Amino acid sequence: MKIGVVGCGALGSFYGSKLWQAGEDVWFLLRSDYEIVRREGLQIQSPGGDFHVRPACAQRPEEIGICDLVLIGLKTTANHQFEKLLSPLVGAKTAVLTLQNGLGNEDRLAELFAGEQILGGLCFVCLNRTQPGIIRHIGFGQVVIGEFSGPPRPRTREIASLFQRTGLAVEVTDNLEQAHWQKLVWNIPFNGLGVASGAGYDAVITGELPPGPCLGPPFTTDLLLGNPGWENLVRDLMLEVITAASRLGFEMPRDFADIQIDRTRQMGAYKASTLIDYEHGQPLELDSMFKLPLRRARETGLEFPRWSALCKVLDQLNARNLAARLRRLR
């Protein structure tokens, strides 16, 4: 199967490399890492064993051409580039699988391609890109795959089997939207508070930044769970997301928050992807991961005070961070 990977950060590079290792014809669409990956390949450092891959590389999608499967690992802040990056890769029979965070990504793809070509995937994995051409896999790796326009098809199972052959755990869901909400239960508190914690507890509760510089460095997951106040806030946010999901028809187990917190303790001092973007001065994935889900939650008629305050402080931190980056570039 010819597979194009668009968005070769930690996520796209890891799953693309696993598929290459399993014998698939994998092409990476690269920008900043192009020369080093073309010349030296890609190194994956993993507790399951380090490995080195040499996928085909391209700088323009036209160099790759039509694929059987396209994996999208782009940050959702780049979704406006879908047409330019994806159209040369997608033919009438191409399956398009987005592995992006949050809500609304499949809908954006459906504006360009037939709904029956589009799938969504949720990746439960700890990864960091430590330097160009090197990905650190810390743990986990499960993928949940579902169809955008209906229940699973034979094609869904075929793609799932591709990932299974890499040695990763794979699940096929018959309700992709519910799976997205389940992942939001983790993403909203840990990605959100990973950044917002640097502004201080009071700021996160009120949604207002203090004047002047932020109060301290942001927290990794172990620090959030190592302080009773922050852990309670993690749990409060999880319960708000679970409440919203339930009101929207997506039921979850009563102990789902406990399961997510216990799993996160195993990660140690993990930096969620939003914190890494923040530290590098990159735009944050606010709309797909925080604001669009909150808008849908509010359609239930309920208010979500912790979630709303978190979105406000993240908006302010994102604007302040991007302004600081612009000043440095000048």
Secondary structure, DSSP 4 states (H G I P E B T S, - for coil): -EEEEE--SHHHHHHHHHHHHTT-EEEEE-STTHHHHHHH-EEEE-TT--EEE--EEESSGGGT--EEEEEE---GGGGGGHHHHHGGGEEEEEEEEE--SSSSHHHHHHTTS-GGGEEEEEEEEEEEEEETTEEEEEEEEEEEEEESSSS--HHHHHHHHHHHTTT--EEE-S-HHHHHHHHHHHHHHHHHHHHHGGG-HHHHHHT-PPSSS-SSPPPPHHHHHTSHHHHHHHHHHHHHHHHHHHHTT----TTHHHHHHHHHHTT-S---HHHHHHHTTPPP-HIIIIIHHHHHHHTTT---HHHHHHHHHHHHHHHHHHHHHHHHH-
